[in-house]
Amino acid sequence: MKVFVIVPAAGLGTRMAPVLAAKAKKRAPSKQFKELGGVPILVHTLRKFAACPEVYELIVALRKSEIGPFRTQLEKQYPEILNKRLQMVEGGEHRQDSVANALAAVAADADDIVLVHDGVRPFVTPQIICDVIAAVQKHGAAIAGMPAVDTVKQVERTAEGAVIKATIPRASIVMAQTPQGFHYDILKKAFDGAAADGFVGTDEASLIERTGHPVAVVMGSPKNLKITTPGDMELAEFYSKASG
């Protein structure tokens, strides 16, 4: 059994850019290349999986123009990541396209495991990675997730905002994280079916769910945040300093 890790990192990160930067002529760096403690966020993320003995290969999806410069940067500054088998593929317009492109580059057997992890979740722990892998071995599909701590409201959107329709019991709610892991044949079948039907999901698990295959959940971590907004970046900087 081999473990492949797909890291989609071709997004523009528009929610990260402040309004003034968005209006500026000079494009700001994509969020995955913003530095955290002097190191790009994406490098922090890749280091976690490169250090994991169970991982056989990393496949990173980037914008075409970023592939060459990023490989050069790894060669010069972060060769430890290249010690793991590493592929870089061109990402697509949407996350699902990027993962599909990376999945097409995977030479896996049916029961091999494919993990998909956000490029901007740099605080994933070895324990979470191992727990997801173990759950995939047992169930075929699994994700990291956190129980909801806030009260969850179902709303109806209106021209003036939203109106509450119902309160959803927190016991039945999980906030999905990554990595999300699957046996290769299960994930490939789900992606092929979604492409044939024109279905676009919010994450890989949503594609598996529509096939009827159960997806297990293992405990994630509050620190395993996805850096999406400037506020997330501030919290990430705090976590980075606290961990030294």
C-alpha positions in Angstrom: 0.0 0.0 0.0 1.3 3.4 -1.0 0.1 6.8 0.3 -0.1 9.7 -2.2 -0.7 13.2 -1.1 -2.3 15.8 -3.4 -1.9 19.4 -2.4 -4.1 21.8 -4.4 -2.4 25.2 -4.3 -3.4 27.0 -7.5 -5.9 29.4 -6.0 -5.6 33.1 -6.2 -6.5 33.7 -2.5 -8.8 36.6 -3.2 -10.3 36.6 0.3 -6.8 37.1 1.7 -6.0 40.3 -0.2 -7.0 43.5 1.4 -9.2 45.9 -0.6 -6.4 48.3 -1.3 -4.1 45.5 -2.5 -6.8 44.2 -4.7 -7.0 47.6 -6.4 -3.3 47.9 -6.8 -1.7 47.3 -10.2 1.0 45.0 -8.7 -0.5 41.6 -7.9 0.2 40.5 -4.4 1.6 37.0 -3.8 -0.9 34.1 -3.7 -1.8 33.2 -0.2 0.0 29.9 -0.3 3.3 31.8 -1.0 2.8 34.4 1.8 5.5 33.9 4.5 4.9 32.6 8.0 8.0 33.0 10.1 10.0 33.7 7.0 8.9 30.5 5.2 6.1 30.3 2.6 2.9 28.7 4.0 3.0 26.1 1.3 6.5 25.0 2.3 5.3 24.6 5.9 2.5 22.4 4.7 4.7 20.2 2.4 7.3 19.8 5.1 4.7 18.1 7.3 4.0 15.4 4.7 7.6 15.1 3.5 8.5 14.2 7.1 5.8 11.5 7.2 7.3 8.0 6.6 4.0 6.7 5.4 3.9 9.1 2.5 5.2 7.8 -0.8 4.7 10.8 -3.1 3.6 14.4 -3.1 1.7 15.9 -6.0 1.3 19.7 -5.9 -1.1 21.6 -8.2 0.0 25.1 -9.0 -0.6 27.8 -11.6 1.5 27.1 -14.6 3.6 30.2 -14.1 4.4 29.3 -10.6 5.7 25.7 -11.2 9.2 26.6 -12.4 10.0 29.3 -9.8 8.6 27.2 -6.9 10.7 24.2 -7.9 13.8 26.4 -8.1 13.0 27.7 -4.7 12.7 24.2 -3.3 16.0 23.2 -4.8 17.8 26.2 -3.4 16.2 26.6 0.0 14.1 23.5 1.0 15.8 20.4 -0.5 14.4 18.2 2.2 11.0 18.4 0.5 12.5 17.1 -2.7 13.9 14.1 -0.9 10.3 12.8 -1.1 9.0 11.9 -4.5 7.5 15.2 -5.7 5.4 16.0 -8.8 4.1 19.4 -9.8 1.1 19.7 -12.1 -0.8 22.6 -13.5 -3.9 23.4 -11.5 -7.3 24.2 -12.8 -9.7 27.1 -12.5 -11.4 25.4 -9.5 -10.1 23.3 -6.6 -11.9 20.2 -8.1 -10.1 20.8 -11.4 -6.7 21.0 -9.7 -7.3 17.8 -7.7 -8.5 16.0 -10.9 -5.3 17.1 -12.7 -3.2 15.8 -9.8 -5.2 12.6 -9.6 -4.5 12.0 -13.3 -0.8 12.1 -12.5 -1.0 9.5 -9.8 0.2 6.0 -10.7 -1.7 4.1 -8.0 -3.2 0.7 -7.4 -6.9 0.4 -6.4 -6.2 0.0 -2.7 -3.5 2.7 -2.5 -4.5 5.7 -0.4 -4.8 9.2 -1.7 -4.8 12.1 0.7 -5.9 15.6 -0.3 -4.8 18.4 1.9 -5.2 22.2 1.5 -1.9 23.9 0.7 -2.8 26.6 3.3 -3.3 24.3 6.3 0.3 24.3 7.6 -0.4 23.2 11.2 -1.6 19.7 10.4 0.0 17.2 12.8 1.6 13.8 12.3 -1.2 12.4 14.5 -4.0 13.7 12.3 -2.3 12.4 9.2 -1.8 9.0 10.7 -5.3 8.8 12.0 -6.8 9.6 8.6 -4.6 7.0 6.9 -5.7 4.4 9.5 -9.4 5.3 9.0 -9.1 5.0 5.2 -7.5 1.5 5.6 -10.6 0.5 7.7 -13.4 2.4 6.0 -12.2 3.3 2.5 -12.9 7.0 3.0 -12.2 9.4 5.9 -11.7 13.0 6.7 -10.4 15.1 9.6 -13.1 17.2 11.3 -14.0 19.1 14.4 -17.3 19.1 16.3 -19.2 22.4 15.9 -18.9 24.6 19.0 -21.1 27.5 17.9 -24.9 27.2 17.6 -25.6 26.5 13.9 -28.6 28.2 12.2 -30.2 27.3 8.9 -31.2 30.5 7.2 -33.1 31.7 4.2 -31.3 34.4 2.2 -33.2 37.7 1.6 -32.5 40.9 -0.2 -31.7 42.5 3.2 -29.6 39.6 4.6 -30.9 36.4 6.0 -33.8 35.1 8.2 -33.4 32.1 10.5 -35.4 29.1 9.5 -34.2 26.5 12.0 -31.6 25.6 14.6 -29.5 22.6 13.6 -28.4 20.4 16.6 -24.7 20.7 17.1 -24.3 17.0 17.8 -25.0 16.3 14.1 -22.6 18.9 12.8 -18.9 18.4 12.0 -16.6 21.2 10.6 -14.7 19.5 7.8 -10.9 19.8 7.6 -8.2 18.2 5.6 -6.5 15.8 5.0 -9.3 13.9 3.4 -8.3 10.4 2.4 -9.7 7.7 0.2 -8.7 4.5 -1.5 -7.6 5.4 -5.0 -10.4 3.5 -6.8 -13.1 5.1 -4.7 -11.8 8.6 -5.3 -11.2 8.0 -9.0 -14.7 6.7 -9.5 -16.2 9.6 -7.6 -14.3 12.2 -9.7 -15.2 10.4 -13.0 -18.8 10.4 -12.0 -18.8 14.1 -11.0 -17.2 15.0 -14.3 -19.8 13.1 -16.3 -22.6 14.7 -14.4 -21.2 18.2 -14.3 -21.2 18.2 -10.5 -18.9 20.5 -8.5 -18.5 19.7 -4.8 -17.1 21.8 -2.0 -14.6 19.2 -1.1 -13.5 15.7 -2.0 -15.8 14.0 0.6 -18.8 15.6 -1.1 -18.0 13.8 -4.3 -17.7 10.5 -2.4 -21.0 11.1 -0.5 -23.0 11.3 -3.7 -21.8 7.9 -4.7 -23.3 6.5 -1.5 -20.0 5.4 0.1 -19.8 6.2 3.8 -17.1 8.7 4.9 -15.6 8.3 8.4 -14.5 11.3 10.5 -11.5 11.4 12.7 -10.7 14.1 15.2 -8.9 17.1 13.7 -7.6 20.1 15.7 -8.6 23.7 16.2 -5.1 24.7 15.2 -5.4 22.9 11.8 -6.9 26.0 10.4 -7.2 26.9 6.7 -5.5 30.3 6.2 -8.0 32.2 4.1 -8.5 35.7 5.5 -6.1 38.3 7.0 -7.6 37.3 10.4 -6.5 33.7 9.8 -3.0 34.9 9.0 -2.8 36.8 12.3 -3.8 33.6 14.2 -1.4 31.5 12.2 1.4 33.9 13.1 0.5 33.5 16.7 0.5 29.7 16.4 3.9 29.8 14.6 5.5 32.0 17.3 4.0 29.9 20.1 5.5 26.7 18.6 8.9 28.3 18.1 
